[in-house]
Amino acid sequence: MGLFDRLRGDESPRVAFIGIDGVPYSLLSENEDLFPNMAELAADGTASEISSIVPPESSACWPSLTTGVNPGETGVYGFQDREVGTYDTYVPMGSEVQATRVWDRVQEDGRKATVMNVPVTFPPQRNVQRMVSGFLSPGLEKAAYPDDVRDYLDTLDYRIDVNPKLGHDENKDAFIEDAHETIDARFEAFKHYLEEDDWDLFFGVFMTTDRVNHFLFKDYERDGQYKDEFIEFYQAVDDYIGRLRETLPEDVTLIVASDHGFTSLDYEVHFNEWLRENGWLSFNTDEPEELGDIADETRAYSFIPGRFYINLEGREPRGSVPEDEYDAVRDELKAELEALEGPEGRPVVDRVVEKEDAFRGDHDDIAPDLVAIPSNGFDLKSGFKADSEVFTTGPRNGMHNFDDTSLYIDDPDASIGDADLFDIAPTILDLMDIEFNRSEFDGASLL
């Protein structure tokens, strides 16, 4: 800790949260000999698989993890959301998150937070002592607050994210090198501010794990060409978490968690094309590019990942489905999704979740009517174009899944049980002895 921290005489408990985006619990728990620091953390504290949220997409997951509430309250459902009453869409950023972040609650309690590289936090907040925005930030120049943070990070060759385009190359060597350079700089930055800052909550995220999983996970699961490189990357992550843990004094509880799990990817499923081929969706142009290009007779359309919207009268500008037919039309679409099979006859969808079972809150007016949770091996895509294939393959060989999300708490008295992402924020507050109203969260403290 920094000098001011050592001098202030404040004995309030503190928390350091390290996010490992997209890391499945099974990867770490089934390979304890390869990842000894995570194994030691589990042995000394509490560790288990938890559930992600619906939908299990990073843009929706991190707002929910950091607020403890569902997308109906955060207002963020994915990488693309729809404006109310229009066919206009937008990419949600940090300013679109409508619920209270855990670090805001810490600051409101008169304590200090350092926040680094959390997805969906751009532009950086100025009500915390230090913030470096994460995934979706346009670049470091505008993502760091205050300015001296950017100046220091520049000396580390710190970057917001790995270059994912390198993962599209058949030869992954450059991508793997870039991934290591990214986490190397991230570790140095985390270590520096863990040691130098006067903080009560440190909240930092390794996003590169998700990127590596997208391009190398099948190599790990199915003994592919880059399995050794995959393991070596995760051994570096394990080493860095161990070294960060060593820097923490006794009054700090470490939490390490992912936002969703991962599995191998066999097929991308282009659901707007599937909807088009099956009479649900049509376009008013031969070269559609966006949601606004759908034709009036469209009954349903889709956003990633597996979010389905009924083109409802009175809600969509050119809605074609009368409100009194909504339930029947939604049931029909749900049944067709549940029956869909892939090229080898495997079910594409594990289950279909109805809107009211997943979303509630002041911002559920833009919630999808259905969310399809894919079976392992299928990634649900939703571009707006005509005459594509429904099932395709591409450079990515790993995809998100709902289960197998990781949670490690360096406290043996924690009880994880049937936990999910919503439980993390209230657990942090409980560990820090910050009072909160249980009804404000969809989750509960795990202590």
Secondary structure, 3 states (H helix, E strand, C coil): CCHHHHHCCCCCCEEEEEEECCCEHHHHHCCCCCCHHHHHHHHHCEEEEEECCCCCCHHHHHHHHHHCCCHHHHCCCCCCEECCCCCCEECCCHHHCCCCCHHHHHHHCCCCEEEEEECCCCCCCCCCCEEEECCCCCCHHHHEECHHHHHHHHHCCCCCCCCHHHHHCCCCHHHHHHHHHHHHHHHHHHHHHHHHCCCCEEEEEECHHHHHHHHHHHHHHCCCCCHHHHHHHHHHHHHHHHHHHHHCCCCEEEEEECCCEEEEEEEEEEHHHHHHHCCCCCECCCCCCCHHHECCCCCEEEECCCEEEECEECCECCCCECHHHHHHHHHHHHHHHHHCECCCCCECEEEEEEHHHHCCCCCHHHCCCEEEEECCEEEEECCCCCCCCCEECCCCCEEEECCCEEEEECCCCCCCCCCEHHHHHHHHHHHCCCCCCHHHCCCCCCC
